[in-house]
Amino acid sequence: MACNTVTGANKAKFDLLAAEYDAKFAQSTRQLEEAVRANIDFIGARNGGRLLDYACGTGFLSRSMMPSISECVGIDLSDNMVNVYNTKAQNEGLYPDGMRAYLGNLALPGDPRPAAFSGPGWFDFDMAGVSVGFHHFEDCELAARRLVDRLRPGGVLFILDFVTGSLADMPDAAAHGVVRHGFSEGDMKGIFEAAGAGSDFGFKVLGKEVTFHKPNGKNRTRRVFLARGSKA
Ligand SMILES: C[S@@+](CC[C@H](N)C(=O)[O-])C[C@H]1O[C@@H](n2cnc3c(N)ncnc32)[C@H](O)[C@@H]1O
């Protein structure tokens, strides 16, 4: 897989973190899972629908949506995250038909439809979602376009991420592969419209702040939003 600086930083960080990711973020994951489940209708999830869980990590988003949909296909650029995703899905009896993940990066400039992701199973998704991955992308506008390309007409793109300024307390953000310190409603609307998923655009800041625990006791709280829009 080609690597630029941001991609390389993300891959190194998440390959290292994969084995302890779920334990480390157990509390924030529980809070986010509740939020996703409470907003299934807002997202527009369809019973029996197929989800492309992009930057899937260990599978938080797939797992949160799974009771409402039939199939989750993850993609992530970290081998170790993909392995944890698939091992957990196997342990839960969901692999491969319910949940499976692949190593990849759809957000690289150049070939918009890499050979490994060009078969018919890689298109016509009902939903494509990114959970707390968007602020890590080198070019999130390009990523949004690439995800919309994978949707059926009327399919839904949705993003769960941090509200503008939420990451301003991270002076070493770039070393963690963080590109943006969050997004406003206007940022999101522009990105969705430019990507071709501006129909029925919706944006919601989730009521409760999410707490990320730090071993040094310096916990961080973040305001989180959900944005969604449909492909024309
Ligand atoms: C903060 S984790 C979130 C994981 C998961 N979505 C969740 O909510 O727990 C960010 C994930 O984005 C992945 N990632 C970062 N940039 C990516 C890219 N360009 N393409 C695919 N995955 C990417 C990382 O490897 C990592 O697993």
The ligand as an ORCA input file, in Angstrom:
! r2SCAN-3c Opt
* xyz 0 1
  C      -9.638      6.381     15.924
  S      -9.601      4.911     14.982
  C     -11.334      4.604     14.798
  C     -11.631      3.153     14.521
  C     -13.105      2.793     14.481
  N     -13.776      3.420     13.364
  C     -13.777      3.167     15.775
  O     -14.700      3.983     15.745
  O     -13.392      2.628     16.810
  C      -9.175      5.501     13.366
  C      -8.977      4.379     12.353
  O      -8.810      4.959     11.057
  C      -7.895      4.164     10.324
  N      -7.443      5.002      9.198
  C      -6.808      6.182      9.261
  N      -6.641      6.688      8.019
  C      -7.200      5.798      7.145
  C      -7.358      5.753      5.732
  N      -6.909      6.718      4.946
  N      -7.978      4.682      5.201
  C      -8.432      3.667      5.973
  N      -8.315      3.653      7.330
  C      -7.713      4.710      7.901
  C      -6.847      3.815     11.362
  O      -6.027      2.733     10.986
  C      -7.740      3.522     12.574
  O      -8.107      2.169     12.640
*
